[in-house]
Amino acid sequence: MAKNKITDGLRQKSNGVWERSEIINGQRRWFSSLDPAEVWKKRNDALGEAENDQIEKDKGPLFSIVTDTYEEHVREMKYGTQRSYLPAIARARSTFGDKRMRDIEPYMISKFLQGMSGMAKTKVSNQKSVLNAIFQTWIESPTWRGDSNPSKIVSIPRGLKRTKREPPTNEQIKIVKDHYLDPDALPAVVFLCTGERRGEACGIQIEDIDFENKTISITNSVEHIGNKPHTTTTKTPAGIRKIPLLSMLEDALQPLKSLREDAYILSGTNEPLTTSRYNRLWANFWHKYGYAHKLSYESNRTNSKGEPKKYVHTEWQADICAHQFRHEYVCMLCLAGVPEEVAILLVGHANVQMIHEVYLSLKPQMIESAGNKLNDFLNKKV
């Protein structure tokens, strides 16, 4: 049997160069050299590269590429959501960006989340949600057709610290109740009587209030990007709802009933409050009643002579934030015996877990009420 020659499968051109043509991974490739052995080496190297490319392709796209696609989607979301998600996207990209999607295993994600143990539970939970969304982007893509989501089977580390805002103190609530007809108190009265998020409260207009049927329609929200307000939709679809108009708020709103229907109740004009004006209104009220502190900061400017000069600015900052009244509203719903399924709808959440884990606090009145009910039960004659 004749032995194969090194030139078998090659073609020699008129100039003496040997060449070979071959389809590799669906593409025709040409290899040539004066040395037949060099032609075969080039061809074998190309086959090896093609095999490695196929192996990498089977592992899925790079995590960074899928993350870029997901980030494009996030940047179309509400500004507040972007502020929450974009840092988590950056952390995920920094850790997994150079890995292929199928190379990322559950233990890697678990280790990543464990490395965030110094952060609050809500931030770690948000990070896991972002990872989950990135893998879902890969799975749902008709181009990539991913087939696994390792983040779904990973648990959030235990023992993470919780950053939970407390409701206002009884003294702070009393201040609002005692001074609810003070025009400066209107923002605090709105938050106490509606439990709205700041953006939703800033988005309430006269036309949203039905004084006859004692209801308020929550349909819009105001996002503050820098100092400028932008009217947009509520945080979630569940945020579009009707809530009761409580008598205290109704009384506080009486001076505004003559305003145009498109006037925003907190600004008194057809434009929502800017960030700076909102902060001043809020701080002024709490400063008046002893719950604000002075802040000083410096800035460098050029005076009229063109000389640099250092200026010291002083302003007041409230010791309490508006969102604490959202917690108080949930506590009031509980104390008033409002059914849980109704409370969920009133605060604009899709499920009760958020109320339990984030907003509901155990107030002294709740403990006292529970004690009275237990005493009545124990002392009841059988």
Secondary structure, DSSP 4 states (H G I P E B T S, - for coil): -PPPPTTTT-EE-TTS-EEEEEEETTEEEEEEESSHHHHHHHHHHHHHHHHHHHHHHHT-SBHHHHHHHHHHHHTTS-HHHHHHHHHHHHHHHHHHTTSBGGG--HHHHHHHHHTTTTSBHHHHHHHHHHHHHHHHHHHH-TTT-----GGGGPPPPTT-B---PPPPPHHHHHHHHHTTTSGGGHHHHHHHHH---HHHHHT-BGGGEETTTTEEEE-EEEEEETTEEEEEE-SSGGG-EEEE--HHHHHHHGGGTTS-TT-BTTTSSSSPPPHHHHHHHHHHHHHHTT-EEEEEEEEEEE-TTS-EEEEEEEEEEESS-THHHHHHHHHHHHHTT--HHHHHHHHT-SSHHHIIIII----HHHHHHHHHHHHHHHTS--
